Amino acid sequence: MKKHNFYAGPAILPEEVKKKTSESLIDFAGMGLSVMEISHRSSQWVECMNRAFSLAKELLSIPEGYEILFLTGGASSQFYMSAMNLLDTNEKAGYINTGTWSNKAIPEAALFGSVIEIGSSKDNNYKYVPKNLNKSDVKYVHYTSNNTVFGTQFHDLPDTSAPLVADMSSDIFSKPIDISRHNLIYCGAQKNMGPAGVTLVIVNKEALGKTGRTIPTMLDYRTHIKKDSMFNTPPVLPIYVSMLTMQWVKDNGGVNAMEKRNKAKAELLYNEIDKNELFYGFVAKEDRSLMNACFGLHNESLKDDFLSMADQAGICGIQGHRSVGGFRASMYNAMNIESVEVLVNVMQSFSQKYG
Ligand SMILES: *Cc1c(COP(=O)(O)O)cnc(C)c1O
């Protein structure tokens, strides 16, 4: 049976990308070797790497002065690496606290300078995106553009004149972004860009080298800029699959087309959540994420019945995060609207049976 993959991450990849990857696992670029077996210094690989850089640059319209990096360590390593490279001991950074991931980023940044929480939605269990920010004078403002766990998303950039630093792990390539307002953007690949194991970093070169501290070689963005992300062996396979996924985004109309698709999918599901008397949405309507829809049943005792009906339709990954409960349907770029239609149909049949 066809599966409809609503997992939050690692998450759905385009069929074409999986197919092409499976071929390259046996024979990469006609070399008679697996992509996992070749030297990262080979011309065939360097060409792949360059393709990945140029696709990221083109898809996101990354302006001059910005560098693109493919690093390891996940978005979680960027929680400290960003502050280590951008924030001096006597400086302040402003953080917007929108839940799980911000809460992990904040203490890591505080190891390197002062952190001020300039906005937080903790008072209502992260069900909205704070808009009225404390206007302190800060080196940068950090925000989590899409809150994978709670299902909220920034639909506008934070209201600040400070340069931005963003964790875009779960909505990169889902819509156009104004890169020029940011000094740093980072994202773990495994939500909307590829498999786990590589982290995309986009950094304003001007912002680097301004702290007084000595940074270990591997943790200094400048090391990786100088060596085109190949100072040491890069995670070849995750970069390869991410490159194919970026190519797929381009072939399917780029980030503008992705945004349109993502809006249509989200609208379809949220309309059903609002219309169906058995279900309700968890977060403020204006802050709903186009990527992760979090919702529940008024009558929680029906939860297992709904999950089993969904399972019978081939739907997987809609069990809510353990800290939120209910259901979470993740609808990343690679998901077709047909899969969302299947979920909506199951919700309708469910309400006919139990409503
Ligand atoms: C998944 C996720 C992370 C953690 O990413 P890792 O690559 O596992 O470290 C961080 N931020 C956001 C927004 C995420 O969705």
The ligand as an SDF file (V2000), in Angstrom:
LIG
                    3D

 15 15  0  0  0  0  0  0  0  0999 V2000
   15.0080   19.0760   14.4340 C   0  0  0  0  0  0  0  0  0  0  0  0
   15.3390   20.4720   14.7990 C   0  0  0  0  0  0  0  0  0  0  0  0
   16.5510   20.8030   15.4510 C   0  0  0  0  0  0  0  0  0  0  0  0
   17.5640   19.7630   15.8600 C   0  0  0  0  0  0  0  0  0  0  0  0
   18.2900   19.3710   14.7600 O   0  0  0  0  0  0  0  0  0  0  0  0
   19.4860   18.3170   14.8830 P   0  0  0  0  0  0  0  0  0  0  0  0
   19.9980   18.3240   13.4840 O   0  0  0  0  0  0  0  0  0  0  0  0
   18.8870   17.0250   15.3130 O   0  0  0  0  0  0  0  0  0  0  0  0
   20.4690   18.8340   15.8520 O   0  0  0  0  0  0  0  0  0  0  0  0
   16.7890   22.1220   15.7240 C   0  0  0  0  0  0  0  0  0  0  0  0
   15.9080   23.0920   15.3990 N   0  0  0  0  0  0  0  0  0  0  0  0
   14.7460   22.8100   14.7690 C   0  0  0  0  0  0  0  0  0  0  0  0
   13.8180   23.9270   14.4100 C   0  0  0  0  0  0  0  0  0  0  0  0
   14.4240   21.4960   14.4540 C   0  0  0  0  0  0  0  0  0  0  0  0
   13.2680   21.2210   13.8430 O   0  0  0  0  0  0  0  0  0  0  0  0
  1  2  1  0
  2  3  1  0
  2 14  2  0
  3  4  1  0
  3 10  2  0
  4  5  1  0
  5  6  1  0
  6  7  2  0
  6  8  1  0
  6  9  1  0
 10 11  1  0
 11 12  2  0
 12 13  1  0
 12 14  1  0
 14 15  1  0
M  END
$$$$
